[in-house]
């Protein structure tokens, strides 16, 4: 029997930039921090870059740790955020104008494969101006049957939301500020979840979604571990 294919979604966005310009925006940690904290509503975004010894000239490896921002009471915010945290391991190729990322969630990393691939391609717009297409391909595969469909669907829904938030924020920033100013963006401070939770917006709904997702991943991980023990 052939192995089951991962669940996949493809998103294309047109930017009024060249592929090289968009690639440089992706490399800007300051701008990406701004995008993730203020556009994608993350509570924590920390990145560390390194230059690999092997690979094309100018290639970059980036490790990012992220925690989502949830509208929760203060006493629940930190616990819930960390249960939904994840680490991204990305490889940037300046020749191919690509970014390949392996996403490792803090909870359930051993029961799923989660990757994101991006390619930035130049083209000429209808008005004759240079622009590029940013193609994002998200793939996820839960390795065990229990709650597989629910988990994959939830992850894909969250990915679709984050891609939409990213695109809207970056396009808005390009409309409001000069490109050179975006590249020189200062590091943005992280906003505390308590500022939103104090307004009482959707606390119950956010908590329910976070708790359900975490519970499903934990149960799936336990079942996978028991299956391995029986086979051993």
WOGI-V329509 format. One line per field, one symbol per residue. burial: b if it has 9 or more other C-alpha atoms within 8 Angstrom, else e. A space follows every 10 residues. Layout:
burial->???
This chain:
burial->eeeeeeeeee beeebebbbe ebbbbbebeb bbbbbbbebb bbbbbebeee eeeeeeeebb bbbbbbbbbb bbbbeebeeb bbbbbbbbbb bbbbeebbbb bbbbbbbbbe bbbbbbbbbb bbebeeeeeb bbbbbbbbbb bbeeeeebee bbebbbeebe ebbebbbbbb bebbeeeeee ebbebeeeee eebbebbeeb eebeebbeeb bebbebbbeb bebbeeeeee ee
